Amino acid sequence: MRASWTREAVFFVVLLGAASTGWSASPVSQCRVGTLEGEVRAGESFIRPIGSGLEVMLEPLASGWLVRVLPADKARPQHDYAELATPPYRSVSPLLISTDYSFRAQDAIGWNPRYFRFAPDESDFRKMLNAYNEYQAKGPASAAAQQTLANLVSRSPEGTLLILDAHLIPGTGDQVPAASVVATRFLATAHTLDKPASGGATVLGRLNWIRFRITFQIPLGFAADRHLVFSRQPCSSH
């Protein structure tokens, strides 16, 4: 897969400009957070409830996993609650723990931690979906559509995925520019290098297993699942 940067890069700049108006008012404020830990093997999924009728999923891909936040026990919507809140769209994304977009396995692990946002309820999701559809219809020529969506995104609570350990077959290819921007913590992340079953190396390698911690900022009115581990941490605005 190849990344398409132009349109999404423009939107991402707009989002960064709007981020200072986000729901975490001050970088020194204390936010209530909930934490869960888990592990997942290649080809397997991980699903846990996080509260208010939502669940977090690591959905298996041929190349790794995709982080999703979805309504539990309901038909899956076309877009999920993390996808719309975490631009850029259809491009390199912190939700994508994989060797897509020419990331090698070691690059995917080296992007650590990963920050994302999510709609905390169906009402906010619907507002974001309407703004997203308008943005998609009008394109980059519509500054108003971009700004509306960026404002909704910047007010969404934040999640963090931290890779604690990993097993991988490293890729032999050169690191692509997109990976070099974010994949800086491979050596600082615990990992084990596996040998390919076939004995042959590949350009991108393979992700075999990860152990991870996911932390969610809990906004007012969000009925967090009781199995999360709760604490207070400085509010962030990534």
C-alpha positions in Angstrom: 0.0 0.0 0.0 1.2 3.5 -0.7 0.3 6.6 1.3 -1.5 9.6 -0.2 -0.3 12.6 1.7 -1.6 15.8 0.0 -5.2 16.2 1.1 -4.7 14.5 4.5 -1.6 16.5 5.3 -3.6 19.7 4.7 -6.3 18.6 7.1 -3.8 17.5 9.7 -2.3 21.0 9.8 -5.8 22.3 10.4 -6.2 19.8 13.2 -3.0 20.9 14.9 -4.1 24.5 14.8 -7.4 23.5 16.5 -5.9 21.2 19.1 -5.2 24.0 21.6 -9.0 24.4 22.0 -9.4 20.7 23.0 -11.2 19.4 26.0 -8.1 19.1 28.2 -7.9 22.8 29.1 -4.4 22.9 30.5 -1.3 20.7 30.1 -0.9 20.7 33.9 -4.6 19.8 34.6 -5.3 16.3 36.1 -7.5 14.0 34.0 -9.1 10.8 35.1 -7.9 7.9 33.1 -8.7 4.2 32.7 -6.1 1.6 31.8 -6.2 -2.0 30.5 -3.5 -4.4 29.4 -3.5 -7.3 27.0 -1.6 -9.3 24.4 -2.5 -10.5 20.9 -0.9 -12.9 18.4 -0.8 -12.5 14.6 -4.2 -13.4 13.1 -6.0 -13.0 16.5 -8.2 -10.2 17.8 -8.4 -8.5 21.1 -11.7 -7.0 22.4 -12.4 -5.4 25.8 -15.3 -3.1 27.0 -14.2 0.4 28.0 -17.6 1.7 29.1 -20.7 3.7 27.9 -21.5 0.8 25.6 -18.1 1.0 23.8 -15.4 -1.6 23.3 -11.8 -1.3 22.1 -10.6 -3.8 19.5 -7.3 -4.8 18.0 -8.7 -6.2 14.7 -6.3 -8.6 12.9 -5.0 -7.8 9.5 -2.7 -9.8 7.2 -0.1 -7.2 8.1 -0.7 -6.7 11.8 -3.7 -5.0 13.6 -6.0 -2.1 13.4 -7.1 -0.3 16.6 -10.9 0.3 16.7 -13.4 1.7 19.2 -16.9 0.4 18.4 -20.3 0.2 20.0 -20.7 -3.2 21.7 -23.4 -5.6 20.8 -24.5 -3.5 17.8 -24.1 -3.7 14.1 -20.7 -2.3 13.1 -21.0 1.2 11.6 -19.2 2.1 8.4 -16.7 4.2 10.3 -15.6 3.6 13.9 -15.4 5.9 16.9 -11.6 6.1 16.8 -11.2 6.2 13.1 -13.1 9.5 12.6 -11.4 11.1 15.6 -7.9 10.2 14.5 -6.9 11.8 11.2 -5.3 11.6 8.8 -7.7 9.3 7.0 -6.7 6.6 4.4 -3.1 7.3 5.2 -0.4 6.5 7.8 -2.3 6.3 11.1 -1.4 5.6 14.7 -4.3 3.2 14.7 -2.5 1.0 12.2 0.0 -1.4 13.9 1.1 -3.1 10.8 3.5 -3.2 7.9 1.2 -1.3 5.6 2.5 1.9 3.9 5.9 0.2 3.6 6.5 0.2 7.4 8.8 -2.6 8.3 7.9 -4.7 11.4 10.5 -2.9 13.5 9.2 0.5 12.3 5.7 -0.5 13.5 7.1 -1.4 16.9 9.3 1.7 17.0 6.2 3.9 16.7 5.7 3.8 20.5 3.6 5.1 22.2 0.8 5.8 19.8 -1.8 8.6 20.5 -5.3 8.6 19.2 -8.7 10.1 19.9 -12.2 8.6 20.0 -15.8 9.8 20.1 -17.1 9.1 23.7 -20.7 8.5 22.8 -23.1 8.0 19.8 -24.1 11.7 19.8 -20.6 12.9 19.4 -19.9 10.2 16.8 -22.9 11.3 14.7 -21.8 14.9 14.8 -18.3 13.8 13.7 -19.7 11.5 11.0 -21.9 14.4 9.6 -18.8 16.7 9.6 -16.7 14.0 8.0 -19.2 13.4 5.2 -19.4 17.1 4.5 -15.6 17.3 4.5 -15.4 14.3 2.1 -18.0 15.9 -0.2 -16.5 19.3 -0.3 -12.9 18.4 -0.2 -9.9 20.6 0.7 -11.4 23.6 -1.0 -13.9 24.0 1.9 -12.0 25.5 4.9 -15.3 25.6 6.9 -15.9 21.8 6.5 -12.3 21.1 7.6 -12.5 23.5 10.6 -15.8 22.0 11.8 -14.3 18.5 11.7 -11.1 19.6 13.3 -12.9 21.3 16.2 -14.9 18.1 16.9 -11.7 16.0 16.7 -9.8 18.3 19.0 -12.5 18.1 21.7 -12.5 14.3 21.7 -10.8 12.4 24.6 -7.5 10.9 24.0 -6.2 7.3 24.1 -2.6 6.0 24.3 -1.4 2.6 23.2 2.0 1.7 24.6 3.7 -1.5 23.2 5.3 -3.2 26.2 6.8 -6.2 24.4 6.8 -7.7 21.0 7.9 -10.7 18.9 8.7 -9.9 15.3 10.6 -10.9 12.2 12.5 -7.7 11.1 12.3 -6.5 7.6 15.4 -6.1 5.4 14.2 -3.1 3.4 15.3 0.5 3.9 13.2 2.6 6.2 10.7 4.8 4.3 10.5 8.6 5.1 7.1 8.2 6.7 8.4 5.7 9.2 11.5 7.7 10.1 9.3 10.5 11.3 7.6 8.4 14.0 9.4 5.1 14.5 12.1 6.3 16.9 11.7 4.0 19.9 12.4 0.5 18.6 15.5 -0.1 20.6 13.9 1.3 23.7 10.9 -1.1 23.4 11.3 -4.7 24.7 11.2 -7.1 21.8 12.4 -10.5 20.6 13.5 -11.2 17.0 12.0 -14.3 15.6 13.4 -16.4 12.7 11.2 -16.8 9.6 9.6 -20.2 9.5 10.7 -20.5 5.8 14.2 -19.4 6.7 14.1 -16.5 4.2 14.0 -12.8 5.0 11.4 -10.4 3.7 11.5 -6.7 2.9 8.9 -5.7 5.5 9.1 -8.6 8.0 6.2 -9.7 10.2 4.6 -8.9 13.5 4.0 -12.1 15.5 2.8 -10.9 18.9 2.5 -7.8 21.0 1.8 -7.1 24.6 0.4 -3.6 25.2 -1.2 -1.1 27.6 -4.1 1.2 26.5 -4.9 4.3 28.5 -8.1 6.3 28.0 -8.9 9.8 29.2 -12.4 9.6 30.7 -14.6 12.6 30.1 -17.4 13.7 32.3 -20.5 11.6 32.0 -18.6 8.6 30.5 -19.6 5.4 32.4 -16.2 3.7 32.4 -16.1 -0.1 32.7 -15.3 -1.2 36.2 -12.6 -3.6 35.1 -10.4 -0.7 34.0 -7.6 0.4 36.4 -8.3 4.0 37.3 -5.9 6.8 38.1 -5.3 10.5 37.5 -2.6 11.8 35.2 -1.6 15.1 33.7 -3.9 16.0 30.8 -2.2 15.8 27.4 -3.0 17.5 24.1 -1.1 15.4 21.5 
